Amino acid sequence: MILSHRMGTAQMERPNNGRQSLRSRPSAQNTRSFIRFCNKTNRQVDIVWLNYQGENVRYSTLGPLQFVNVNTFAGHPWISCDSQTGERLVVELKDIYEPVAYDPQEGWPPQRRVVNITIPVFSLQSCCLQLVRRLIQKNQVQHLEITDIMKEELYKMYGSVASSQRNKDENT
C-alpha cells in the first residue's frame, strides 16, 4: 500500500502554558522525503503525523511486519504507538522521527529510506505496570497493595488506552 500526503517542516513553538509543542509548518520547495515505515514489532502500530496545529493525526495502521510508503517532507514530525494500548513506540530509536530531505543527486526515482518501528526498552517498573494493566480492570486498582504513586501511574495508563481508542474511533 502506498500513501502520499503533502506536508511541511517541524518547528518547536511555545504555547501559552510555556511548554514546547512540536508541529508541522509549510516547507520550502525541494525538501521532499520518501520513506518506508516498517513495523518490526508483533503489535498493531499506528503511524501518526503531527499536523500544523500540533495534533496527532493517525496516518496509517500497520500489522506486525507490515510497511507503508510515505511521501513527506524533511523535518516533518512523526510518531508511532501501539494501536491497542496507546503505548509509544520508537521510530529509528527516537520518540519523534523527522525525515531528512531527498537529495536529487541520488537520482530518480528516489530510493525510499527504510525507517524501522520498534519497541523501546522499558524500565522494569514500566513493564510491571503494563502487565498489571493487562491483568486487572481499572476499578480494581484501588484495592491493590501498592503505593499511591504506582496507582496513579496505572490510572494514567488506563487513560492513555481510552484516549488512544477514542482517537482511533474519531478517525475511522
C-alpha positions in Angstrom: 0.0 0.0 0.0 1.4 3.4 -0.9 0.2 6.6 0.8 1.1 10.1 -0.2 0.5 13.4 1.5 1.8 16.9 1.2 3.3 18.1 4.4 5.8 20.7 5.8 8.6 21.0 8.3 8.5 20.6 12.0 9.1 23.5 14.3 9.1 23.9 18.1 6.8 26.5 19.5 6.0 27.7 23.0 2.2 27.7 23.5 0.7 29.9 26.2 1.5 27.5 29.0 5.2 27.7 28.3 5.7 24.1 27.3 7.2 23.2 23.9 5.0 21.6 21.4 6.0 20.0 18.1 4.0 20.7 15.0 4.4 21.0 11.2 5.0 24.2 9.2 4.8 24.7 5.5 8.2 23.9 4.0 10.3 25.3 1.2 10.5 23.6 -2.2 12.7 20.6 -2.8 12.5 19.3 0.8 10.6 16.2 -0.1 11.4 12.9 1.6 10.5 9.4 0.6 10.3 7.0 3.4 9.1 3.5 4.2 7.8 2.9 7.7 8.4 -0.8 8.7 6.7 -2.3 11.7 9.3 -4.6 13.2 7.1 -5.5 16.2 4.5 -8.1 16.8 1.9 -5.4 17.5 -0.6 -3.4 15.6 1.0 0.0 15.2 -0.4 3.5 14.4 1.7 5.8 12.3 0.9 9.3 13.5 1.7 12.6 11.8 1.9 15.8 14.0 -0.1 18.3 12.0 0.1 22.1 11.6 -1.7 22.6 14.9 0.4 20.0 16.7 -2.4 17.5 16.9 -1.9 13.8 16.3 -3.3 12.5 13.0 -3.4 8.8 12.5 -2.0 8.3 9.0 -1.9 4.5 8.8 -2.2 1.4 10.9 0.3 -1.4 10.3 0.0 -5.0 11.3 3.1 -6.9 12.5 6.0 -6.8 10.0 4.0 -4.7 7.5 5.2 -1.5 5.9 3.8 1.6 4.3 5.5 4.1 1.8 5.0 7.7 2.7 5.9 10.8 0.7 6.5 13.6 3.2 8.9 16.5 3.7 12.1 17.0 5.6 11.8 17.8 9.3 8.2 16.7 9.4 7.4 15.1 12.7 6.1 11.5 13.0 5.5 9.2 16.0 4.2 5.7 16.4 2.2 3.9 19.1 0.6 0.6 19.9 -2.9 0.7 18.3 -4.5 -1.2 21.3 -2.7 0.2 24.3 -1.6 3.6 23.1 2.0 2.9 24.3 4.6 4.9 22.5 7.0 3.0 20.3 10.2 4.3 18.7 11.0 5.2 15.1 14.6 4.7 14.3 15.2 4.5 18.0 13.7 8.0 18.6 10.5 9.1 20.2 9.9 11.6 17.4 11.1 10.9 13.8 11.9 13.8 11.5 12.7 12.7 7.9 15.7 14.2 6.1 15.4 15.7 2.6 15.7 13.7 -0.6 18.9 14.6 -2.4 18.2 14.9 -6.2 21.8 13.8 -6.9 20.7 10.4 -5.7 18.8 10.0 -9.0 15.2 9.4 -10.0 13.1 7.6 -9.0 14.2 8.1 -5.4 15.2 5.3 -3.1 13.0 5.2 -0.1 14.6 5.4 3.3 13.7 2.4 5.4 12.5 3.6 8.8 12.1 0.9 11.4 9.5 1.0 14.2 10.5 -1.0 17.3 9.6 -1.4 20.9 11.6 0.9 23.3 13.5 -0.5 26.2 11.0 -0.1 29.1 12.1 0.2 32.7 11.3 -2.8 34.9 8.7 -0.6 36.7 7.0 0.2 33.4 7.0 -3.4 32.3 5.3 -4.5 35.6 2.7 -1.7 35.3 1.9 -2.7 31.7 1.4 -6.3 32.8 -0.8 -5.3 35.8 -2.9 -3.1 33.5 -3.5 -6.1 31.2 -4.5 -8.4 34.0 -6.8 -6.2 36.1 -9.7 -3.9 35.5 -9.4 -0.1 36.2 -11.9 -0.4 39.1 -9.7 -2.9 40.9 -6.6 -0.6 41.1 -7.7 1.0 44.3 -7.6 -2.5 46.1 -4.0 -3.3 45.1 -1.4 -3.3 47.8 0.9 -0.9 46.0 1.9 2.7 46.6 -0.4 5.6 45.7 2.2 6.8 43.2 2.0 3.4 41.4 -1.8 3.5 41.5 -1.6 7.0 39.8 0.7 5.6 37.1 -1.8 2.8 36.5 -4.7 5.2 36.2 -2.7 7.3 33.7 -2.0 4.2 31.7 -5.7 3.3 31.6 -6.4 6.9 30.5 -3.9 6.7 27.6 -5.6 3.5 26.4 -9.0 5.2 26.5 -7.6 8.3 24.7 -5.9 6.1 22.1 -9.2 4.2 21.4 -11.2 7.5 21.3 -8.8 8.9 18.7 -8.9 5.8 16.7 -12.8 5.8 16.7 -12.8 9.5 15.6 -10.5 8.8 12.7 -12.5 5.8 11.3 
